[in-house]
């Protein structure tokens, strides 16, 4: 096999933005990475795959690594004093089990509607960010989170709010507060539920996108190999 084919991935990984521009005339004028070496397609595919998986019924709840919990409940770093004891009691009695499941289902609904939001953020990744993105197995995912987390969070919150309302989470919360007045001490509110699901849901989404990106990079011919071959790299 010719040397330049054997070393294709080393050449790509080691290139800086300037070298890429010299190697491919006109690249310096590119505004984003949408078509650059297939990275935009790779990350877009990774996000689509991740969101499709998380939109499946039970996906968030069934995966303990990303399962969404209520504020305070299950968070050992904040379970101290009276609030900690109340949170522990609520968990042990199963008072909040149904609500917890609903929060995870709401995250799945929001994930299923979030593709355009993530695609728009991916389109804004800049050419100057390519070298760092290409050096790490989850480089594109990591950069997307660093650069777009606040924007994605703001865009996801209305989706989560709608899903929580659709699934009756707010009605359940009102009923629980009526039956167990001490739950108010936990600070669980409508806004708190929305923020909790958005925060933890976004953590799970990025975890899955990173896994998908890693898998796609391990099989470059399936992801962006056609474009790489076309460039002769």
N, C-alpha and C positions, 0 to 999 in steps of 0.2 A: 504494500500500500504506500502511495507517495507520502513523503514526510509531512507536506503541508496539510494532508488530510488527517494524519495521525495526531498532529498537534493543533487541530482546529480549536478545541476547547481552551487550550492554554493560551492561544493567541487572543481569543475573544476575551477571556478573563483578565488578561494582563493589559489590555488596551485602556487608555484614558480617553476622555472626551475628545482631546485634540487629535490623538492618533486615529480615532474612529473617523473624525471629519476628514483627515488626510487620506485615509484608506478608501473612503466613499465620497466622491465629490458631491457637493451640495448638502451634505449631512449637517454642516455647521449652521445652515439656515433652519433646521428643523426646530419646531417650537415645543414638541413634547415627544415622548417615547412611544406614542401610539403604534407606529409601525417599525420602530428601530429594532433591528435584529429579532423581531418577533416578541420582544419583552412585553409590550402592551397586550398582545394576544395571549401570551403565556399567563400573565397576571389576571387578565380578564377571564380566561378559561378557569384559572384556579379559583377566582371568586365566585364564578357561576356554579362550579362544581360544589364548592363548599356551601353556598346558600341553598342549592337544590337538596343537598343532604340534610341540612339543618331544618329545612321546611317540611321534612317528613314527620308524620305524627309521632310524638314521643322522643324525637331526636335529642332535644336538650335534656329532658328529664332522665332518659335512659343512659346518658353518658355522665358518669359521676365527675369527670374532669371539668365539665362545663355546666353542670346542673346549677340552676339559678335558685338561690335561697333568699329568704326574706331579710330585711335589714336586721342586724344583730344576730338573728338565729343562724347558728352554724358558723359564725365568725368568731373564733376563739379569742382573737386579739381584742375584741370589744365586749366580750361576755364577762364583765366584772361588776361587782357590787349588786345593787338591787336589780338593775336592768338585766344584768347577766343571769341572775336567778330566775327572773320572770321569763326571759327568753328560753332558758333551759326547761322550765316548767311547761311552757307552751309546746315546745318540741316533743317532750316526753309524753304529754297528754294527747298529742296528735291533733291539737286544736287547729293548727294551721296547715295540715297536710294537703287538704283539698285546694286551698289557696295557693300553696307552693306549686302544685301540679299545674294550676291554671296559669301562673306566671311563666312557667316553662313552655306551655302551649302557646302563650301569647308571643313569646320570643320566636317560636317557630313560624308563626303567621307573619311576623314582621320580617323575618329573614327571607321568606318567600316573595316579599314585595320589594326587597331592597336592591335587586340587581341594577336597576338604572342609577341608583345613588352611587354604588361602588364603581360602576363603569365610568361615570362622570368624573369621579375622583382619580381614577386610573388615567384618564385622558389628560389630566393636568400634570402628570409626572414630567419633570424637565430633563432635557438632554444632559445637563451637567451632573445629574444624579446617577447616570448609568454606571460609571466604574464601581461605586460602592454597591449598587444593586447587584452587579454581576459577580461579586466576590463571595457572596454568602448564599447558602442553599435557600434561605428564606429572605434574601436581601430585598426583593421587591415588596414583599408583605411588610417587612419591618419599616421600610421607608414610607409606604402608604400609611401605616399607622402613625408614624412620627409627623408626617406632613398634613394628614387629613383627619386625625382622630376627632378633633373638636367639631369640624364640619359634619362628619359622618354622624357623630352623636346627636347634633342638633337636628339633622334630617331624619334620624331614626325615631326620635322621641314621639313625633306625631303618629308614626306607624304603630309604635308600641301602645300608645294611649288608645288608639282605635281598636287594637286587638284586645287589650284588657277590658275595654267597654263591651266589645262584641261577645267575649267569653263570660261576662258577668263577674269579673274580678272585683269591681268596685261595689257591686251589690253584695257580694259575699263578704267583703270587708265591713260594710255597714252592719250586716247581720251579726258578724262575729263581735264587733264592738258593742252591739246591743246585748249580746249574751255574756260577754266577758269584758267588763268595763276596765279591768286592769291591763288589757292589751294596749290601751291608749298610751300607757307609760313607755311602751316600746318605740313610740314615735312612728308607727306604721300608718301612713296616710296615702291618699290618692297620689299626690305628687311623689311621695317616697317610693311607692310601688313602681311608678313609671320610670323614675330615675334608676332604681335598682335593676329592673329588667333591661333597661337600655345599657347601663354600665356593664353588667355581667353578660348580657347577650352579645355586646360588642367584643368582649374578651373571648367568648366562645367562637364567634365568627372569625376573628383574626387567627385564633388557634387552628381552625379548620382550613382557612386560606393558606396558612403557612405549611400545613401538611400537604395540601394539594400542590402548592408550588414546589415543594421538595420532591414530590413524586414525579411531577412533570419535568423537572430538571434532570432527574435520573433517567428519563426516557426522552432525550432531546429530539429524536427523529419524529416522535409522535406529537411533540408540542410545536417547536419552531424549526425543526430540522429542514423542512422544505425551503424556507427562506434562507437559512444558513448555507445550504448547498447551492442555492441560486447565486449567492454572493461569492461562491468559491472559497469559503472559509473552512 
